[in-house]
Each structure stands twice: as C-alpha cells, then as structure tokens.
Amino acid sequence: MTFTEIETLLGQQHATLLQHTCTTIPKEKLHLPAPNFLDSVFGISSRNIPTLKSLASIYNSGRLAGTGYVSILPVDQGIEHSAGASFAPNPMYFDPENIVKLAIEGGCNAVATTFGTLAFVSRKYAHKIPLIVKLNHNELLTYPNKYDQIMFGSVKDAWNLGATAVGATIYFGSPEADRQIIEVARAFEEAHSLGLGTILWCYLRNNAFKKEGIDYHVSADLTGQANHLGVTIQADIIKQKLPENNGGFKALNMGASSYGKLDERMYTQLASDNPIDLCRYQVANCYMGRAGLINSGGASAGASDLKEAVLTAVINKRAGGTGLISGRKAFQRPFAEGIQLLQAIQDVYLEKQVTIA
C-alpha cells in the first residue's frame, strides 16, 4: 500500500491525521521505535541476555524486521468470545494450525495464542515464527457471565512449548484487579528469569466507567494510567485499545464521589482532542515509549475493516507507538484477505512518508 493509497483510504480524515504536529508532548522526548531500539532501551535494562534474545527474535521477524515496529496476530478469542462466535465467519480457524499459518503468510513478527493451540503445533512452528503464549483468559461460560482473568497454565509450560514471550491481561479498575496484578507480576518475573519477553493486555473493566452514554474504558487518561501500572510490573510491550475520548477521571469524580487523582494539565497541556495526541498520552505513560505501545485492532465490522485498521496504524505510528496487534479483522475473513489486511497495516509502518507527529 503506497502513501497515496493510504491518503485515499483515510478520505476526509487524511489531513487531520497525516499533517498533524503534536504540540503536547514533543516527539523529541520519546524513545521512538528504530533499528537500534533494543540496544538503546533494553540493552541498559535489568533484562537478562536470554530475554534480550527473545525480544530481538520478535523485533527481527516478519515484514517489519529491523524497523523497531511489530505486527502481531492475536487469536485467543475462542476462549474470550467463544469459539463458535469467533470462528463461524471462517471455520478453518477451528484448526489452530491455520492461525499460525496466517501469521506467517501475513508477515507478522509473532503470533499470540493459547496453550492449547501451541501444544498441538509448537514443534512444527516454534523455530519459524516467535510464539507468544497467553497465560490467562476470561472463560465466558459461567452463568451469568462474569469477567475475570484466570490463569490457564504456567510460565514453565509456556517455556517448554518454545514460547518467545508470554502475554497476560489485567482488568484494571475491576474488583479482581489487585489479585490479577499480583498474579501477573509474579508470572512476568518468572518469565524474565527464563528468558521470555512479556506483553500485557492493559484493559479496563468496570460498569461505572460507562457514564451518561460515554464509554470511558477507552479514555486517554484512564487507559494511560493502566499503561503506567503495566510498565511498573515490567511488561516489555503494552497492548491497549486506541483512545476515543478523554476525561474519565473528571467524569467519575462528578457528584460526591472521590476517584483517583488528576491534574488539569493532563487535559490542557499533555493532550488535545486530536486522536494522535490522545494516543501519545498513552505512549508517554509507557515510560515515554521505553515499553512499546501496541494498539488493538478491535472487532471486525466487515467492509470498513481495512480503513479502520490503516487508520489505527497511522494514529499509533504518528503518536510514537510500536505497532498493531490485530486479530478478528484478519481471521474473520477469507485467508487471502486476512493476509492483505495484515500487510496493509505493516505498509503503514514501512511507509517513510507516514512520520512521527
């Protein structure tokens, strides 16, 4: 996909997104993705040599190899959203080998999936593409549905499967968050000791975060704080939803309640209404980019998926992010179209005219 094709796909939004300059947090303050990113950032960290080798394996695989950017295919929706609902659009993905094949053919840096998937295929593919094992899930079958991330296996088991990294989710803001933080922090410590990279799905979950018709689960200030908690427990890469609004702390402090802490400069100086500035606030909370921010691709909406994926990639890249982790938009369509969508995302990060804002 060329720069002109990216402009055309973005339509009326292209000027707002491609010509914007951040005047909130300047790009010069960030640790930006680059070929020497691992040397300059993780080379001086506490990560041991095997962990550095694992991270290098991810950053140096696929079409984005050596750029400092990553494109990851995540497929854990068979648990998180039920297998039937997730794979009915394309039943070939009930067979987990096709998940790995899509990641390889799509030029991804890595594939993130479940213990069950990799237990069946890791001997065939562990040396062909970096494997990321998702440690915990929301099982979604309890009636009525409850929302809690529980461990499905051990870090040692992931290591035995030949994993390059482990991933986990924390539902920040939920009643279960304290337990999840402790569990994941311990798992990440063990992962690093075994030489595995760590990726944290930094999600928010609390019904109170939806207020007066606005969903603050995708608020820049709340997701930014979730990111900051994530890097504190030593996540190497942070996965976060693209911000769609701001002012979550303000909205939740209306009335007599007292929630969190805020400074008005979070909204006036460190962010604006431009989606790139909102995403940059997320990057800033990842220790100014020392831990890479990858935004999620979101649900599949059909015909608009390609535009939405490219738009998200443009926002993430221009904000100083590290890449995209997109699943349903790729695997809930014919195999060849899934490859095309993944490579369109990667084209944004390869396109030199899409610059850091």
C-alpha positions in Angstrom: 0.0 0.0 0.0 1.5 3.3 -1.1 1.3 6.7 0.7 -1.2 7.8 -1.9 -3.4 4.8 -1.3 -3.2 5.4 2.4 -4.4 9.0 1.9 -7.2 7.8 -0.3 -8.3 5.2 2.2 -8.4 7.7 5.0 -10.6 10.1 2.9 -11.5 13.3 4.6 -9.6 12.4 7.7 -6.2 12.2 5.9 -5.2 15.9 6.5 -6.2 15.7 10.2 -4.1 12.5 10.7 -1.2 12.8 8.3 -0.5 16.5 8.7 -0.9 16.9 12.4 2.0 18.0 14.6 1.9 17.2 18.3 2.4 20.3 20.4 1.5 18.5 23.7 4.4 16.0 24.4 7.1 16.6 21.7 8.4 13.6 19.8 11.9 14.5 20.9 11.0 13.5 24.5 10.1 9.9 23.4 12.0 6.7 23.0 10.9 6.0 19.4 10.9 2.7 17.5 14.1 2.4 15.5 16.5 -0.4 14.3 18.6 0.2 17.5 15.7 0.3 19.9 16.6 -2.8 21.8 20.2 -1.7 22.2 19.3 1.8 23.4 16.4 0.9 25.7 16.5 -2.7 26.8 20.3 -3.0 26.5 20.7 -0.9 29.7 17.8 -2.5 31.5 17.7 -5.4 34.0 16.5 -7.8 31.3 18.9 -10.8 31.2 20.6 -11.9 28.0 18.1 -14.7 27.1 15.3 -12.2 27.4 17.1 -9.7 25.1 17.5 -12.6 22.6 13.8 -13.3 22.8 12.8 -9.7 22.3 15.2 -9.5 19.4 13.6 -12.5 17.9 10.2 -10.7 17.9 11.6 -7.4 16.6 13.6 -9.1 13.9 10.9 -11.3 12.4 8.4 -10.7 9.6 8.0 -7.9 7.2 8.8 -5.3 9.9 12.0 -7.0 10.9 14.7 -4.5 11.9 12.5 -1.4 11.9 11.6 -1.3 15.7 7.9 -1.9 14.8 5.9 -5.0 15.4 2.8 -6.6 13.8 1.3 -9.4 15.9 -1.6 -11.7 15.2 -3.5 -12.5 18.4 -6.1 -15.3 18.4 -7.4 -16.1 21.9 -11.0 -15.2 21.0 -12.0 -18.8 21.0 -11.9 -18.5 24.8 -12.5 -14.8 25.3 -15.5 -14.5 22.9 -16.5 -18.2 22.4 -15.1 -20.4 19.6 -18.4 -20.5 17.7 -18.9 -16.8 17.7 -15.3 -16.1 16.7 -14.7 -18.8 14.1 -18.2 -19.1 12.5 -17.2 -16.4 9.9 -14.3 -18.6 8.8 -14.5 -22.1 10.3 -11.0 -23.0 9.0 -9.6 -21.4 12.2 -11.2 -24.1 14.4 -8.0 -25.8 13.4 -5.3 -23.9 15.3 -2.5 -24.6 12.7 -4.2 -22.2 10.3 -3.8 -19.4 12.9 -0.1 -19.8 12.8 -0.1 -20.2 9.0 -2.0 -16.8 8.7 0.6 -15.1 10.9 3.5 -16.5 8.8 1.9 -15.7 5.4 0.8 -12.4 6.7 4.3 -11.3 7.5 3.7 -10.9 11.3 6.5 -10.5 13.8 4.8 -13.0 16.1 1.6 -14.9 16.8 -0.1 -14.7 20.2 -2.4 -17.6 21.1 -3.4 -20.2 23.7 -1.7 -23.0 25.5 -4.0 -25.5 23.6 -3.1 -24.1 20.2 0.6 -24.2 20.8 0.6 -27.6 22.5 -0.6 -29.1 19.2 1.7 -27.1 16.7 4.7 -25.7 18.5 7.1 -28.5 17.4 6.4 -27.6 13.8 6.4 -23.8 14.1 8.4 -22.6 17.2 11.5 -22.2 15.0 9.6 -20.5 12.2 7.8 -17.6 13.9 8.0 -16.3 17.5 5.3 -17.8 19.6 3.6 -15.8 22.4 1.5 -17.8 24.9 -1.4 -16.0 26.5 -1.3 -17.1 30.2 -4.8 -16.0 31.4 -8.3 -15.6 30.0 -11.8 -14.7 30.8 -13.6 -18.1 30.3 -17.1 -16.6 29.5 -19.1 -19.8 30.1 -20.1 -19.2 33.7 -23.8 -18.3 34.0 -24.4 -15.5 34.3 -21.3 -14.2 32.6 -18.6 -12.9 34.9 -15.5 -11.1 33.9 -12.3 -12.2 35.5 -8.9 -13.2 34.1 -7.8 -16.6 35.5 -4.5 -18.5 34.8 -4.8 -21.3 32.3 -1.3 -22.6 32.6 2.2 -21.9 33.9 5.1 -19.8 32.6 7.2 -23.0 32.8 4.8 -24.7 30.5 5.0 -21.8 28.0 8.8 -22.1 28.1 8.5 -25.8 27.4 6.3 -25.1 24.4 9.1 -23.0 22.9 7.5 -19.6 23.5 9.5 -16.5 22.9 7.2 -14.4 25.2 4.2 -14.7 27.4 1.1 -12.4 27.4 -1.5 -11.7 30.1 -4.5 -9.5 30.7 -5.3 -7.4 33.7 -8.7 -5.8 34.1 -7.7 -2.6 35.7 -10.5 -0.9 37.7 -12.3 -4.2 38.4 -12.8 -5.8 41.8 -10.4 -8.5 40.8 -7.6 -6.2 39.7 -5.5 -6.5 42.8 -5.3 -10.3 42.6 -4.6 -10.1 38.8 -1.8 -7.6 39.3 -0.1 -9.8 41.9 -0.5 -13.0 39.7 0.8 -11.3 36.5 3.7 -9.5 38.2 4.9 -12.9 39.6 4.4 -14.5 36.2 6.3 -11.8 34.4 9.2 -12.1 37.0 9.4 -15.8 36.3 9.1 -15.2 32.5 12.1 -12.9 32.5 14.1 -15.3 34.7 13.5 -17.9 32.0 14.4 -15.5 29.2 10.9 -14.8 27.9 9.5 -11.4 26.8 6.4 -10.1 28.5 3.3 -8.5 26.9 0.5 -7.0 28.9 -3.1 -6.5 27.7 -3.8 -3.4 29.8 -7.6 -3.4 29.7 -10.1 -1.5 31.9 -13.3 -3.1 33.1 -15.9 -1.6 35.4 -19.5 -0.8 34.6 -19.0 2.6 36.3 -16.6 3.5 33.5 -19.7 4.0 31.3 -21.3 7.2 32.2 -24.0 9.3 30.5 -23.7 7.5 27.3 -19.9 7.8 27.1 -17.6 4.8 27.4 -14.5 5.8 29.4 -13.0 2.3 29.0 -11.3 4.0 26.0 -10.5 7.3 27.7 -6.9 8.5 27.3 -6.4 9.4 30.9 -7.7 6.1 32.3 -6.0 3.9 29.7 -2.8 5.9 30.2 -2.8 5.1 33.9 -3.4 1.5 33.1 -0.4 1.5 30.9 1.7 3.1 33.6 0.7 0.3 36.0 1.6 -2.2 33.3 5.1 -1.0 32.8 5.6 -0.9 36.6 5.2 -4.7 36.7 7.8 -4.9 33.9 5.8 -5.5 30.8 8.1 -5.2 27.8 5.3 -4.3 25.5 1.9 -2.8 26.4 -1.3 -3.7 24.5 -4.0 -1.1 24.8 -7.2 -0.1 23.0 -6.9 3.1 20.9 -8.3 6.0 22.9 -11.6 7.5 21.7 -12.2 10.2 24.3 -10.7 11.8 27.5 -11.7 13.0 30.9 -12.5 9.7 32.6 -11.2 10.8 35.9 -13.3 14.0 35.7 -16.5 12.2 34.7 -16.1 9.7 37.5 -15.5 12.4 40.1 -18.8 14.2 39.4 -21.0 14.5 42.4 -20.0 13.3 45.8 -17.6 10.6 44.7 -13.8 10.8 45.0 -11.9 8.7 42.5 -8.3 8.7 41.5 -6.1 11.8 41.2 -5.9 14.3 38.3 -4.1 17.4 37.2 -5.9 19.8 34.8 -2.7 19.9 32.7 -3.4 16.3 31.7 -6.1 17.7 29.5 -4.8 21.1 28.6 -1.1 20.6 28.1 -0.4 16.9 27.8 -3.3 16.0 25.4 -5.8 17.5 23.0 -8.8 16.2 21.1 -6.7 15.1 18.2 -6.6 11.2 18.2 -2.8 11.3 17.7 -2.4 13.4 20.8 -4.7 11.1 22.8 -2.6 8.1 21.8 0.7 10.0 22.5 -0.5 10.4 26.1 -0.8 6.6 26.2 2.8 6.3 24.9 4.0 8.8 27.5 2.6 6.6 30.2 4.6 3.7 28.8 7.7 5.4 30.3 7.9 7.7 27.2 8.0 4.8 24.9 10.6 2.6 26.7 7.9 -0.1 26.8 6.4 -0.2 23.3 2.7 0.6 22.9 0.8 -1.6 20.5 -2.9 -0.7 19.9 -5.5 -3.4 19.4 -7.3 -3.8 16.1 -10.7 -4.2 17.5 -13.8 -6.2 16.3 -14.5 -6.9 12.7 -17.1 -4.7 11.1 -16.9 -6.1 7.6 -16.3 -3.8 4.7 -14.8 -1.0 6.8 -12.2 -3.2 8.4 -9.3 -2.2 6.1 -9.9 1.5 6.6 -10.2 1.1 10.4 -7.0 -1.0 10.6 -5.0 1.5 8.5 -6.4 4.5 10.4 -5.4 2.8 13.7 -1.9 2.1 12.4 -1.5 5.7 11.3 -2.6 7.1 14.7 -0.3 4.6 16.6 2.7 5.2 14.4 2.4 9.0 14.3 1.9 9.0 18.1 5.1 7.2 18.7 3.7 3.7 19.2 5.3 0.4 18.3 2.7 -1.3 16.2 -0.6 -3.1 16.0 -2.0 -6.3 17.3 -4.9 -7.2 15.1 -6.8 -10.5 15.2 -10.5 -10.6 14.3 -10.2 -8.2 11.4 -7.8 -10.6 9.8 -9.0 -14.1 10.7 -12.8 -13.4 10.4 -12.4 -13.2 6.6 -11.0 -15.4 3.8 -7.4 -16.3 4.2 -6.1 -14.3 1.3 -8.0 -11.2 2.5 -6.6 -11.7 6.0 -3.1 -11.6 4.6 -3.9 -8.5 2.6 -5.2 -6.7 5.7 -2.2 -7.6 7.9 0.2 -6.4 5.2 -1.7 -3.2 4.7 -1.1 -2.5 8.4 2.6 -3.3 8.0 2.8 -1.0 5.0 1.9 2.0 7.2 4.9 1.3 9.4 7.1 0.8 6.3 6.0 4.0 4.7 8.5 6.7 5.4 6.1 9.5 4.5 3.9 8.5 7.5 6.1 10.3 10.0 6.1 10.8 13.8 3.9 13.8 14.6 
